[in-house]
Amino acid sequence: MTNTLDKTISNDSQIIVHITMKLSDGSAADSTKVNNKPAKIIMGDASISPAFEAQLLGLRAGESKEFSLCAQDAFGESNPDNIHYMDIDKFNSDVPAKVGNIITFTQPGNIELPGVIRDVSGTSVTIDFNHPLAGQEVTFVIDVVEIK
């Protein structure tokens, strides 16, 4: 019988972790600890970058690790193809065209795609569908809760 405390994260582990993300200026961007809802990660399923996975290998339950990843290995570079322009008449008082507002579009298959309004110029509204942290170096603090 294997002692679960001796178990380390490997390429086929399923893990439960708390993730805190900080920007290069040290400000907190997000944390699963805010709502005490840790994240489940299945190693090797391509949901996180290989560079992120490499940082987790060998960690044990109860351990923490802090590391930084460049934009490409964190949330990717900002993709100009993910910036779209809409006519201002598509907006109303319920969904105002205001810089900084996040709007969600429902795509086929009921997939929700959030976008941030980046600019309003005349009748054109610029919406950025890139991840809000795309193009930025991100520091992650990982607290391993459980390894399955």
C-alpha positions as CSV (number, residue, x, y, z in Angstrom):
1,M,0.0,0.0,0.0
2,T,1.4,3.4,-1.0
3,N,1.5,6.2,1.5
4,T,-0.4,9.1,-0.1
5,L,2.1,11.5,1.5
6,D,4.9,10.0,-0.5
7,K,3.0,10.5,-3.8
8,T,4.4,13.2,-6.1
9,I,2.8,14.8,-9.1
10,S,3.7,12.9,-12.2
11,N,2.7,13.2,-15.9
12,D,-0.6,11.2,-15.4
13,S,-1.7,12.7,-12.0
14,Q,-5.0,14.3,-11.3
15,I,-4.4,17.1,-8.8
16,I,-6.4,19.6,-6.7
17,V,-4.5,22.9,-6.2
18,H,-5.1,26.4,-5.1
19,I,-3.7,28.8,-7.7
20,T,-2.9,32.5,-7.0
21,M,-1.8,34.6,-9.9
22,K,0.2,37.8,-9.7
23,L,1.2,40.3,-12.3
24,S,4.8,41.5,-12.9
25,D,4.1,44.5,-10.7
26,G,3.2,42.2,-7.8
27,S,-0.5,42.9,-7.8
28,A,-2.9,40.0,-7.4
29,A,-4.8,39.0,-10.5
30,D,-6.9,36.1,-9.2
31,S,-6.9,33.3,-6.7
32,T,-8.9,30.2,-6.1
33,K,-8.6,30.9,-2.4
34,V,-11.0,33.9,-2.6
35,N,-14.0,31.5,-2.8
36,N,-12.1,28.5,-1.4
37,K,-12.7,26.6,-4.6
38,P,-9.4,24.9,-5.6
39,A,-8.8,23.9,-9.2
40,K,-8.7,20.4,-10.6
41,I,-5.8,19.8,-13.1
42,I,-5.4,16.7,-15.1
43,M,-1.8,16.5,-16.1
44,G,-1.2,15.8,-19.8
45,D,-4.6,16.8,-21.0
46,A,-3.3,20.0,-22.7
47,S,-5.4,22.3,-20.6
48,I,-2.3,24.0,-19.3
49,S,1.0,24.6,-21.0
50,P,3.9,22.1,-20.9
51,A,6.0,24.8,-19.1
52,F,3.3,25.1,-16.4
53,E,3.1,21.3,-16.1
54,A,6.9,21.0,-15.8
55,Q,6.8,23.3,-12.7
56,L,4.3,21.0,-11.0
57,L,6.1,17.7,-11.5
58,G,7.5,16.2,-8.3
59,L,5.5,18.4,-5.9
60,R,3.7,16.6,-3.0
61,A,0.4,17.3,-1.3
62,G,0.8,20.2,1.2
63,E,3.7,21.7,-0.7
64,S,3.7,25.2,-2.3
65,K,5.7,26.6,-5.2
66,E,6.0,30.0,-6.7
67,F,7.1,30.5,-10.3
68,S,6.8,32.9,-13.2
69,L,5.9,32.1,-16.8
70,C,6.3,34.3,-19.9
71,A,3.1,35.3,-21.7
72,Q,3.5,32.5,-24.2
73,D,3.6,29.8,-21.5
74,A,0.9,31.4,-19.3
75,F,-2.2,32.7,-21.1
76,G,-0.6,33.2,-24.6
77,E,0.3,36.3,-26.5
78,S,-2.5,38.7,-27.4
79,N,-3.9,37.6,-30.8
80,P,-5.0,40.5,-33.1
81,D,-7.5,38.1,-34.6
82,N,-9.4,38.1,-31.3
83,I,-10.1,41.8,-31.5
84,H,-13.4,42.6,-33.1
85,Y,-15.3,45.7,-34.0
86,M,-19.1,46.1,-33.6
87,D,-21.5,48.9,-34.4
88,I,-22.5,50.9,-31.3
89,D,-26.2,50.3,-32.1
90,K,-25.8,46.7,-31.0
91,F,-25.5,48.1,-27.4
92,N,-28.2,49.6,-25.2
93,S,-28.7,50.7,-21.6
94,D,-28.7,47.1,-20.4
95,V,-25.5,46.4,-22.2
96,P,-23.7,49.8,-22.4
97,A,-20.7,50.3,-24.7
98,K,-18.4,51.5,-22.0
99,V,-14.6,51.0,-22.0
100,G,-13.7,48.3,-19.5
101,N,-17.1,46.5,-19.5
102,I,-17.0,42.8,-20.0
103,I,-19.7,41.4,-22.3
104,T,-20.4,37.8,-23.0
105,F,-21.5,36.4,-26.3
106,T,-23.1,33.0,-26.6
107,Q,-21.6,31.0,-29.5
108,P,-23.1,27.8,-31.1
109,G,-23.2,25.0,-28.6
110,N,-24.0,27.5,-25.7
111,I,-20.3,28.3,-25.4
112,E,-19.9,31.6,-23.6
113,L,-17.1,33.9,-24.9
114,P,-16.3,37.0,-22.7
115,G,-14.9,40.1,-24.3
116,V,-13.6,43.4,-22.8
117,I,-14.6,46.7,-24.4
118,R,-11.3,48.4,-25.2
119,D,-12.4,51.4,-27.1
120,V,-15.5,53.3,-28.2
121,S,-14.9,55.7,-31.1
122,G,-17.8,57.2,-32.9
123,T,-20.1,54.4,-33.9
124,S,-17.4,51.7,-33.6
125,V,-16.9,49.6,-30.4
126,T,-13.6,47.6,-30.1
127,I,-14.0,44.3,-28.2
128,D,-11.0,42.2,-27.1
129,F,-11.7,38.5,-26.8
130,N,-8.2,37.6,-25.7
131,H,-7.8,36.2,-22.2
132,P,-7.5,39.3,-19.8
133,L,-3.9,38.1,-18.9
134,A,-2.8,37.4,-22.5
135,G,0.5,39.0,-23.4
136,Q,1.6,39.3,-19.8
137,E,4.2,37.5,-17.7
138,V,2.3,35.9,-14.8
139,T,3.7,34.6,-11.4
140,F,1.8,31.6,-10.1
141,V,1.7,30.4,-6.5
142,I,0.6,26.8,-6.4
143,D,-0.6,25.1,-3.2
144,V,-1.0,21.4,-3.7
145,V,-4.1,20.2,-1.9
146,E,-4.4,16.6,-3.2
147,I,-2.9,14.2,-5.7
148,K,-5.0,11.4,-7.1
